[in-house]
Amino acid sequence: MRTESDGFSLIETLIATAVFLTAIAAVLQLVTLGIAANLGARRRTEAAVFAAQKVEELLALPWGTEPTAADARDGYAREWVVRPLPRNPASAIAIDVRVTFGGVEQARLLAVKVRQSR
């Protein structure tokens, strides 16, 4: 003899399926957000390394030969400006390096190069 409690009804199965699909959709949304955050962090890290390389290169150049220019690599655009500091233009310069990706600034490094007085 069968009773009503022998199995699941169609409504119970549909409700359980809806709850399961809602949970899966939430997990997929979290995975998507995590991937986007990881990509953004990677871009900022690569941009910071790209900027730091240029700052080190400019600091290593002989005094007065630091150019102001721009270049690009792997979708990143890098521009740098070298100018004397107003307070002591003869012995201190500011180096400003900016890196953008898709027109959005990802990194900016500032450095000061000082010439020792003799």
Secondary structure, DSSP 8 states (H G I E B T S, - for coil): ---GGGS--HHHHHHHHHHHHHHHHHHHHHHHHHHHHHHHHHHHHHHHHHHHHHHHHHHHS-TT----EEEEETTEEEEEEEEE-TT-TTTEEEEEEEEEETTEEEEEEEEEEE----
